[in-house]
Amino acid sequence: MAAQASSFRLALVQLAVGSNKATNLSRAAEKVREAAQNGSKIVALPECFNSPYGTQYFKDYAEEVPAETGQPGPGAGESCKALSQVARECGVFLVGGSIPEVRKGKYYNTSMSFGPDGALLGVFRKVHLFDIDIPGKQKFKESDILSPGDKLLSFDTDWCKVGIGICYDLRFYELASIYGLRGCKLLLYPGAFNTTTGPLHFELLIRGLLVTKSC
């Protein structure tokens, strides 16, 4: 059971992602350091922070993710190693947004979370894939490339238990409900919401979850 403290600072990092993975990882680490220097104890990166967000990019940028928790071994991908290192350096809980993952020939949108000692606490693979077709505005199908995850991730911090989702998972109350039953007090959904549906739904969805949780 996590010890309860009165308050803590949470940092939600936003990044302009480019085509160079090494540069993306370096900029992400800089933002984690900046957040820690300003007193943040939990830091969350955005969805697909190491790669351009598009189905045509996922295979090229995909990495393997460790199957076991704990300190990443020599076979861990470069993103995993970079996140572990900066979490340990800064002494923060780090929710690593998400990256494209390749696992047993399948591709996933995967979030890795790390403790202040740099240990991998667990992974979450996006459960609800974002498929959209709005004539004349936007067409995008994650399911063209990605497979859905089938496991949840929650972990204890010094302040509360945290549950993880990714972007479109926010639209499905059942995920939040399960986390609530697990005792989570903070839910983090790293996202790359688009400008077509995002402004219409994001705030409303957050309010809906808050109202439902309080009832």
C-alpha positions as CSV (number, residue, x, y, z in Angstrom):
1,M,0.0,0.0,0.0
2,A,1.4,3.4,-1.0
3,A,1.9,5.9,1.8
4,Q,-0.3,8.9,1.6
5,A,1.1,12.5,1.4
6,S,-0.8,15.8,1.3
7,S,0.3,16.9,-2.2
8,F,2.8,16.4,-5.0
9,R,3.6,18.0,-8.3
10,L,2.7,16.3,-11.5
11,A,4.3,17.3,-14.8
12,L,2.6,16.6,-18.2
13,V,5.2,17.1,-20.9
14,Q,4.3,18.2,-24.4
15,L,6.8,17.8,-27.3
16,A,7.0,18.7,-31.0
17,V,8.2,15.3,-32.3
18,G,10.4,15.1,-35.4
19,S,11.7,12.3,-37.6
20,N,15.0,11.8,-35.7
21,K,14.5,9.3,-32.9
22,A,17.7,10.2,-31.1
23,T,16.7,13.9,-31.1
24,N,13.2,13.0,-29.8
25,L,14.7,11.0,-26.9
26,S,17.1,13.7,-26.0
27,R,14.4,16.4,-26.0
28,A,12.2,14.2,-23.9
29,A,15.0,13.7,-21.3
30,E,15.6,17.4,-21.2
31,K,11.9,18.0,-20.4
32,V,12.0,15.4,-17.7
33,R,15.0,17.1,-16.1
34,E,13.3,20.5,-16.3
35,A,10.2,19.1,-14.7
36,A,12.2,17.5,-11.9
37,Q,14.2,20.7,-11.3
38,N,10.8,22.5,-10.8
39,G,9.7,20.0,-8.1
40,S,7.7,17.4,-10.1
41,K,7.6,14.0,-8.5
42,I,5.7,12.2,-11.3
43,V,6.3,13.1,-14.9
44,A,4.3,11.9,-17.9
45,L,5.5,12.1,-21.6
46,P,3.0,12.2,-24.5
47,E,1.8,9.4,-26.7
48,C,4.2,8.3,-29.4
49,F,6.9,10.7,-28.1
50,N,9.8,9.0,-29.9
51,S,8.2,8.8,-33.4
52,P,6.0,10.7,-35.7
53,Y,2.4,9.7,-35.1
54,G,1.3,7.8,-38.2
55,T,0.7,4.2,-39.2
56,Q,3.3,4.6,-41.9
57,Y,6.0,5.3,-39.3
58,F,5.3,2.7,-36.6
59,K,7.2,-0.3,-38.1
60,D,10.3,1.8,-38.7
61,Y,10.4,3.3,-35.2
62,A,9.2,0.2,-33.3
63,E,11.4,-1.3,-30.6
64,E,11.3,-4.4,-28.4
65,V,10.1,-3.8,-24.8
66,P,11.4,-5.8,-21.8
67,A,9.2,-8.7,-20.9
68,E,10.2,-8.4,-17.2
69,T,10.0,-5.6,-14.7
70,G,13.1,-4.3,-12.9
71,Q,16.2,-2.8,-14.2
72,P,16.3,-2.9,-18.1
73,G,18.8,-5.5,-19.4
74,P,21.3,-5.2,-22.3
75,G,18.6,-6.2,-24.8
76,A,16.3,-3.3,-23.9
77,G,15.5,-0.8,-26.7
78,E,17.1,2.6,-26.8
79,S,13.9,4.3,-25.6
80,C,13.6,2.1,-22.6
81,K,17.2,2.6,-21.6
82,A,16.9,6.4,-22.1
83,L,13.7,6.6,-19.9
84,S,15.2,4.4,-17.2
85,Q,18.3,6.5,-17.1
86,V,16.6,9.8,-16.8
87,A,14.1,8.5,-14.2
88,R,17.0,7.3,-12.0
89,E,19.0,10.5,-12.6
90,C,16.1,12.7,-11.6
91,G,14.6,10.4,-8.9
92,V,11.1,10.7,-10.4
93,F,8.3,8.3,-11.3
94,L,8.2,8.5,-15.1
95,V,5.3,7.5,-17.3
96,G,7.0,7.1,-20.7
97,G,4.1,8.3,-22.8
98,S,4.1,5.6,-25.5
99,I,6.3,4.2,-28.3
100,P,5.7,1.8,-31.2
101,E,6.6,-1.7,-29.9
102,V,7.3,-4.8,-31.9
103,R,6.6,-8.1,-30.0
104,K,6.5,-11.5,-31.5
105,G,5.8,-10.1,-35.0
106,K,3.0,-7.8,-33.8
107,Y,3.0,-4.1,-33.3
108,Y,1.6,-2.2,-30.3
109,N,1.2,1.3,-29.0
110,T,3.0,0.8,-25.6
111,S,3.6,2.8,-22.5
112,M,6.5,2.0,-20.1
113,S,6.5,3.3,-16.5
114,F,9.6,3.6,-14.4
115,G,10.3,4.2,-10.7
116,P,12.8,6.7,-9.2
117,D,15.5,4.0,-9.2
118,G,15.1,3.5,-12.9
119,A,13.4,0.2,-12.6
120,L,10.7,-0.7,-15.1
121,L,7.4,-0.9,-13.1
122,G,5.4,-2.4,-16.0
123,V,4.0,-1.8,-19.5
124,F,0.6,-0.9,-20.9
125,R,-0.4,-1.6,-24.5
126,K,-3.2,0.6,-25.9
127,V,-6.4,-1.5,-25.6
128,H,-8.8,0.6,-27.8
129,L,-7.3,1.3,-31.2
130,F,-8.2,4.6,-32.8
131,D,-10.0,4.1,-36.1
132,I,-11.7,7.1,-37.6
133,D,-13.2,8.1,-41.0
134,I,-14.8,11.6,-41.2
135,P,-15.4,12.4,-44.9
136,G,-13.6,15.4,-46.0
137,K,-11.7,15.8,-42.7
138,Q,-9.8,12.9,-41.4
139,K,-9.2,9.2,-41.9
140,F,-6.9,7.2,-39.7
141,K,-6.8,3.5,-38.7
142,E,-4.4,2.4,-36.0
143,S,-5.7,-1.2,-36.6
144,D,-4.1,-1.2,-40.0
145,I,-0.8,-1.8,-38.2
146,L,-1.3,-2.2,-34.5
147,S,-2.7,-4.9,-32.3
148,P,-4.7,-4.1,-29.1
149,G,-3.3,-4.8,-25.7
150,D,-5.2,-6.9,-23.2
151,K,-3.7,-6.1,-19.8
152,L,-3.9,-3.1,-17.4
153,L,-1.1,-1.4,-15.5
154,S,-1.3,0.2,-12.1
155,F,1.5,1.0,-9.7
156,D,2.0,2.5,-6.2
157,T,3.8,5.8,-5.6
158,D,4.6,7.6,-2.3
159,W,1.3,9.5,-2.8
160,C,-1.2,7.4,-4.5
161,K,-1.8,4.4,-6.8
162,V,-1.6,5.3,-10.5
163,G,-3.5,3.7,-13.4
164,I,-2.3,4.0,-17.0
165,G,-4.3,4.2,-20.3
166,I,-3.4,5.7,-23.7
167,C,-5.3,8.4,-25.5
168,Y,-8.5,6.7,-27.1
169,D,-8.7,4.4,-24.0
170,L,-10.1,7.6,-22.3
171,R,-13.4,7.1,-24.1
172,F,-14.1,3.8,-22.4
173,Y,-15.4,4.2,-18.9
174,E,-14.9,0.5,-18.0
175,L,-11.1,0.9,-18.0
176,A,-11.3,3.8,-15.5
177,S,-13.9,1.9,-13.4
178,I,-11.6,-1.1,-13.0
179,Y,-8.7,1.2,-12.0
180,G,-11.0,2.8,-9.4
181,L,-11.8,-0.6,-8.0
182,R,-8.1,-1.3,-7.8
183,G,-7.7,1.8,-5.6
184,C,-6.2,4.2,-8.2
185,K,-6.5,7.8,-7.3
186,L,-4.7,9.2,-10.4
187,L,-5.3,8.0,-14.0
188,L,-2.9,9.1,-16.7
189,Y,-3.8,8.8,-20.4
190,P,-0.8,10.0,-22.5
191,G,-2.5,11.2,-25.7
192,A,-2.0,12.7,-29.1
193,F,-5.6,13.8,-29.7
194,N,-6.2,15.2,-33.1
195,T,-7.6,18.7,-33.8
196,T,-10.8,17.3,-35.4
197,T,-12.3,15.2,-32.6
198,G,-10.1,16.3,-29.7
199,P,-11.6,19.8,-29.0
200,L,-15.1,18.3,-29.2
201,H,-14.7,15.5,-26.8
202,F,-11.6,15.7,-24.6
203,E,-12.8,18.0,-21.8
204,L,-16.3,16.4,-21.9
205,L,-14.8,12.9,-21.4
206,I,-12.7,14.1,-18.5
207,R,-15.8,15.7,-16.8
208,G,-17.8,12.5,-17.5
209,L,-15.3,10.3,-15.8
210,L,-15.1,12.7,-12.8
211,V,-18.8,12.8,-12.4
212,T,-19.2,9.0,-12.7
213,K,-16.4,8.4,-10.2
214,S,-18.0,10.6,-7.6
215,C,-21.4,9.0,-7.8
